[in-house]
């Protein structure tokens, strides 16, 4: 992984400091870190168990615009917001509020990424000019595909890992070596106790949900929609494994019916484009030398992305042995 984008759950100065120090070359073995800073959310979304003080509360169009303005001097590349009623448990952002966020961001040459999975919301957001869907949409129909074709610059981040591991997680038993090298044993054990699901009713619901997402991402890919990888690809929430989840996501996309070559483009060139990183995503003159050397061809089997020989970041060969020793020492 050459770059990682934090999507709206950061607060304070530290995220911007980390971003700038890595870009300055202070940590040659570190992937780039990008942050959206504080996202913009309905007041009811912000609680001790969800977002805490991280998000800007949005209650009026004027307040939404002011919050976007606070992020402009931070040089973020994306503004993050949420449009989700959480299973009809909260009042989601209304079109006038998220419309103000999108309009103010665009006035300042910033793009907006949204957490929104409902089909109707997705259509309305496309009409409002949204730039990035931070998750796969829960369902698909011809009208939505048509709207995407009318908005060719709008991207979707696949976010298939969480739904799929509920029914498919062979890398947990036996545990894949890359996970053993980087993840605490207690976290591995916790996840092994959760996935894949075994209770028949839960398993069926999860399988049905995965099937819908797989059909949807395949439809969008066939329609030429811009697709990148992520989100929810790391961190403690949900017991995601940082780094490993990217390999699992590539496999998920292939299992959804997208050819390996298109999946690799999504994970490199397209994802770099979505993040606004013009010097990443391709091996070409003038680009940053960020690439991975593999011992097997992922076009033959996408899981060959896990057979890593070397990793280079900004022309520097990453000391994977040193990193491995550090991870293990902390256990």
C-alpha positions as CSV (number, residue, x, y, z in Angstrom):
1,X,0.0,0.0,0.0
2,X,1.6,3.3,-1.1
3,X,-1.1,5.6,0.2
4,X,-4.0,5.5,2.7
5,X,-6.8,8.0,3.0
6,X,-8.5,8.6,6.4
7,X,-12.1,9.5,5.8
8,X,-13.4,12.1,8.2
9,X,-12.8,10.6,11.6
10,X,-9.7,12.6,12.5
11,X,-9.5,15.7,14.7
12,X,-6.8,17.9,16.1
13,X,-3.4,18.7,14.6
14,X,-1.7,15.3,14.6
15,X,-3.2,13.9,11.4
16,X,-2.0,16.9,9.4
17,X,1.4,16.7,11.1
18,X,1.8,13.0,10.2
19,X,0.7,13.7,6.6
20,X,3.2,16.5,6.1
21,X,6.1,14.7,7.9
22,X,5.7,11.6,5.6
23,X,5.5,13.8,2.5
24,X,8.7,15.5,3.7
25,X,10.5,12.2,3.7
26,X,10.8,11.8,7.5
27,X,9.7,8.2,7.4
28,X,10.9,6.4,4.3
29,X,9.3,3.1,5.1
30,X,5.8,4.7,5.6
31,X,3.1,4.8,3.1
32,X,1.6,8.3,2.4
33,X,-1.1,9.3,4.8
34,X,-3.9,11.5,3.6
35,X,-6.7,12.8,5.8
36,X,-10.0,14.5,5.2
37,X,-9.7,15.9,8.7
38,X,-13.1,16.3,10.4
39,X,-16.1,15.0,8.4
40,X,-19.5,16.8,8.3
41,X,-22.3,14.8,9.9
42,X,-25.8,15.3,11.3
43,X,-25.7,16.1,15.0
44,X,-27.4,12.8,15.8
45,X,-24.5,10.9,14.2
46,X,-22.1,12.3,16.8
47,X,-22.0,10.4,20.1
48,X,-19.4,8.9,22.4
49,X,-19.7,5.6,20.5
50,X,-19.7,7.1,17.0
51,X,-17.4,9.8,15.8
52,X,-17.1,11.5,19.2
53,X,-15.9,15.0,18.7
54,X,-14.3,14.2,15.3
55,X,-17.1,15.4,13.0
56,X,-18.4,18.9,12.4
57,X,-22.1,18.9,13.3
58,X,-24.3,20.0,10.4
59,X,-27.6,21.6,11.2
60,X,-28.0,24.5,8.7
61,X,-26.7,25.2,5.1
62,X,-24.8,28.2,6.4
63,X,-23.1,26.1,9.1
64,X,-22.3,23.4,6.5
65,X,-20.6,25.9,4.3
66,X,-18.6,27.4,7.2
67,X,-17.4,23.9,8.2
68,X,-16.1,23.3,4.6
69,X,-14.3,26.7,4.8
70,X,-12.5,25.5,8.0
71,X,-11.0,22.6,6.0
72,X,-9.9,24.6,3.0
73,X,-6.6,25.9,4.5
74,X,-5.9,22.4,5.7
75,X,-5.2,21.4,2.1
76,X,-7.4,18.3,2.3
77,X,-8.2,16.6,-1.0
78,X,-11.6,15.3,0.0
79,X,-14.4,16.5,2.2
80,X,-16.3,13.6,3.9
81,X,-19.9,13.5,4.8
82,X,-22.6,10.9,5.8
83,X,-26.1,10.5,4.4
84,X,-27.5,7.5,6.1
85,X,-30.5,7.0,8.4
86,X,-28.7,3.9,10.1
87,X,-31.7,1.6,9.6
88,X,-34.2,4.4,10.2
89,X,-32.8,5.1,13.7
90,X,-31.6,8.7,13.0
91,X,-32.5,11.6,10.8
92,X,-30.1,11.8,7.9
93,X,-28.8,14.9,6.2
94,X,-31.4,16.5,3.9
95,X,-30.7,17.5,0.3
96,X,-30.4,21.2,1.2
97,X,-27.6,20.4,3.7
98,X,-25.6,18.0,1.7
99,X,-26.2,20.2,-1.4
100,X,-24.6,23.1,0.5
101,X,-21.6,20.9,1.4
102,X,-21.1,19.9,-2.2
103,X,-21.6,23.4,-3.6
104,X,-19.2,25.0,-1.1
105,X,-16.5,22.3,-1.7
106,X,-16.7,22.7,-5.4
107,X,-16.4,26.4,-5.2
108,X,-13.1,25.8,-3.4
109,X,-12.0,23.1,-5.9
110,X,-12.5,20.3,-3.4
111,X,-14.3,17.1,-3.9
112,X,-16.8,15.4,-1.6
113,X,-16.9,11.8,-0.6
114,X,-20.1,10.4,1.0
115,X,-21.1,7.5,3.1
116,X,-24.4,6.6,1.6
117,X,-25.6,3.1,0.7
118,X,-29.4,3.6,0.0
119,X,-30.4,3.4,-3.6
120,X,-32.7,6.5,-3.5
121,X,-30.1,8.6,-1.7
122,X,-27.4,7.5,-4.2
123,X,-29.6,8.8,-7.1
124,X,-30.2,12.1,-5.3
125,X,-26.6,12.5,-4.5
126,X,-25.5,11.9,-8.1
127,X,-28.0,14.6,-9.2
128,X,-26.5,16.9,-6.6
129,X,-23.0,16.4,-8.0
130,X,-21.3,14.1,-5.5
131,X,-17.8,13.1,-6.4
132,X,-17.1,9.8,-4.5
133,X,-19.2,7.1,-2.9
134,X,-17.1,5.9,0.0
135,X,-19.0,2.6,0.0
136,X,-20.7,0.3,-2.4
137,X,-24.4,1.1,-2.8
138,X,-26.7,-1.6,-1.3
139,X,-28.8,-2.1,-4.4
140,X,-28.7,-1.3,-8.1
141,X,-31.2,-0.5,-10.9
142,X,-31.1,0.8,-14.5
143,X,-31.8,4.3,-13.4
144,X,-28.8,4.4,-11.1
145,X,-26.5,3.0,-13.8
146,X,-27.8,5.7,-16.2
147,X,-27.1,8.4,-13.7
148,X,-23.6,7.2,-13.2
149,X,-23.1,7.4,-17.0
150,X,-24.4,11.0,-16.9
151,X,-21.8,11.7,-14.2
152,X,-18.6,9.9,-15.5
153,X,-16.3,11.6,-13.0
154,X,-18.1,10.2,-10.0
155,X,-16.2,7.3,-8.4
156,X,-17.2,4.4,-6.2
157,X,-14.9,2.8,-3.6
158,X,-15.7,-0.9,-3.6
159,X,-15.8,-1.6,0.2
160,X,-16.6,-5.3,-0.1
161,X,-14.4,-6.7,2.6
162,X,-16.7,-6.4,5.6
163,X,-19.7,-7.9,4.0
164,X,-17.9,-10.7,2.3
165,X,-15.8,-12.0,5.3
166,X,-19.1,-12.8,7.0
167,X,-19.4,-15.7,4.6
168,X,-15.9,-16.1,3.2
169,X,-12.7,-15.9,5.3
170,X,-10.4,-18.8,4.4
171,X,-7.4,-16.7,5.3
172,X,-8.4,-17.0,9.0
173,X,-8.0,-20.7,9.2
174,X,-5.2,-21.4,8.7
175,X,-4.1,-17.8,9.3
176,X,-2.2,-16.3,6.4
177,X,1.5,-15.6,7.2
178,X,1.1,-11.9,6.3
179,X,-1.6,-11.6,9.0
180,X,0.5,-13.5,11.6
181,X,3.4,-11.1,11.0
182,X,1.4,-7.9,11.6
183,X,-1.7,-8.6,13.7
184,X,-1.9,-9.2,17.5
185,X,-2.9,-12.8,18.4
186,X,-5.8,-11.7,20.4
187,X,-7.3,-9.7,17.5
188,X,-6.9,-12.7,15.2
189,X,-8.6,-15.0,17.8
190,X,-11.4,-12.5,18.2
191,X,-12.0,-12.4,14.4
192,X,-11.8,-16.2,14.2
193,X,-14.6,-16.4,16.7
194,X,-16.8,-14.1,14.6
195,X,-16.2,-15.1,10.9
196,X,-17.3,-16.7,8.8
197,X,-20.8,-16.8,10.3
198,X,-22.3,-20.2,11.1
199,X,-25.9,-19.5,12.3
200,X,-28.1,-20.4,9.3
201,X,-30.4,-17.3,9.3
202,X,-27.5,-14.9,9.7
203,X,-25.5,-16.7,7.1
204,X,-28.3,-16.5,4.6
205,X,-28.8,-12.8,5.2
206,X,-25.1,-12.1,4.8
207,X,-24.9,-14.3,1.7
208,X,-27.8,-12.5,0.1
209,X,-26.2,-9.1,1.0
210,X,-22.9,-10.1,-0.5
211,X,-24.6,-11.4,-3.7
212,X,-26.4,-8.0,-4.1
213,X,-23.1,-6.1,-3.7
214,X,-21.2,-8.4,-6.0
215,X,-23.8,-8.0,-8.7
216,X,-23.8,-4.3,-8.2
217,X,-20.1,-3.7,-8.4
218,X,-20.0,-6.0,-11.5
219,X,-22.7,-3.9,-13.2
220,X,-21.0,-0.7,-12.4
221,X,-17.7,-2.0,-13.7
222,X,-19.3,-3.2,-17.0
223,X,-20.9,0.2,-17.4
224,X,-17.6,1.9,-17.2
225,X,-18.0,3.5,-13.8
226,X,-14.8,4.7,-12.1
227,X,-14.1,2.1,-9.3
228,X,-11.4,2.3,-6.7
229,X,-10.6,0.1,-3.7
230,X,-11.7,0.7,-0.1
231,X,-13.0,1.9,2.3
232,X,-13.1,0.6,5.9
233,X,-9.8,-1.1,5.0
234,X,-8.0,-0.8,8.4
235,X,-8.2,0.2,12.0
236,X,-9.6,-1.5,15.1
237,X,-13.2,-0.8,14.4
238,X,-14.7,-4.0,13.1
239,X,-11.4,-5.8,13.5
240,X,-10.1,-4.9,10.1
241,X,-6.4,-5.8,9.4
242,X,-4.5,-2.8,8.0
243,X,-2.7,-3.8,4.8
244,X,-4.2,-7.3,4.6
245,X,-7.7,-6.0,3.8
246,X,-6.4,-4.6,0.5
247,X,-5.4,-8.1,-0.7
248,X,-8.7,-9.5,0.4
249,X,-10.5,-6.7,-1.4
250,X,-8.8,-7.5,-4.7
251,X,-9.9,-11.1,-4.3
252,X,-13.5,-10.0,-3.5
253,X,-13.6,-7.9,-6.7
254,X,-12.5,-10.8,-8.8
255,X,-15.0,-13.1,-7.1
256,X,-17.7,-10.5,-7.9
257,X,-16.9,-11.0,-11.6
258,X,-14.4,-8.2,-12.5
259,X,-11.3,-9.5,-14.4
260,X,-8.0,-9.4,-12.6
261,X,-6.5,-6.8,-15.0
262,X,-9.4,-4.4,-14.3
263,X,-9.1,-5.0,-10.6
264,X,-5.4,-4.2,-10.6
265,X,-6.1,-0.9,-12.5
266,X,-8.7,-0.1,-9.9
267,X,-6.2,-0.7,-7.1
268,X,-3.5,1.4,-8.7
269,X,-4.2,4.0,-11.3
270,X,-7.9,4.6,-10.6
271,X,-7.5,4.8,-6.8
272,X,-4.6,7.2,-7.1
273,X,-6.8,9.4,-9.4
274,X,-9.6,9.3,-6.9
275,X,-7.3,10.4,-4.1
276,X,-5.9,13.2,-6.3
277,X,-2.4,11.7,-6.3
278,X,-1.2,12.5,-9.8
279,X,2.3,11.0,-9.3
280,X,1.0,7.5,-8.2
281,X,-0.8,4.6,-9.8
282,X,1.4,3.9,-12.8
283,X,5.0,2.8,-13.5
284,X,5.9,5.7,-15.9
285,X,8.4,8.4,-16.4
286,X,7.8,11.3,-14.0
287,X,5.8,9.2,-11.5
288,X,6.9,8.4,-8.0
289,X,8.7,5.1,-7.8
290,X,6.1,3.4,-5.6
291,X,5.6,-0.3,-6.6
292,X,5.5,-3.9,-5.4
293,X,7.6,-6.7,-6.8
294,X,5.7,-10.1,-6.8
295,X,7.0,-13.7,-7.0
296,X,3.9,-14.7,-9.1
297,X,1.6,-13.2,-11.6
298,X,-1.7,-11.8,-10.2
299,X,-3.3,-12.0,-13.7
300,X,-3.1,-15.8,-13.3
301,X,-4.5,-15.7,-9.7
302,X,-5.3,-12.5,-7.9
303,X,-4.2,-13.9,-4.6
304,X,-0.7,-13.8,-6.0
305,X,-0.6,-10.2,-4.8
306,X,0.2,-11.7,-1.5
307,X,3.4,-13.3,-2.7
308,X,5.5,-10.2,-2.1
309,X,9.2,-10.1,-2.9
310,X,10.0,-6.3,-2.4
311,X,8.2,-3.1,-1.9
312,X,9.4,0.3,-3.0
313,X,8.1,3.7,-1.8
314,X,9.4,6.9,-3.3
315,X,12.3,5.0,-4.8
316,X,13.3,3.6,-1.5
317,X,13.3,-0.2,-0.9
318,X,11.2,-0.7,2.2
319,X,13.0,-2.7,4.9
320,X,10.3,-5.3,5.4
321,X,12.4,-7.4,7.7
322,X,12.9,-4.4,10.1
323,X,9.2,-3.7,10.0
324,X,8.4,-7.4,10.6
325,X,10.7,-7.5,13.6
326,X,9.1,-4.4,15.0
327,X,5.6,-5.7,14.6
328,X,6.6,-9.0,16.3
329,X,8.5,-7.3,19.1
330,X,5.4,-5.3,20.1
331,X,3.5,-8.6,20.6
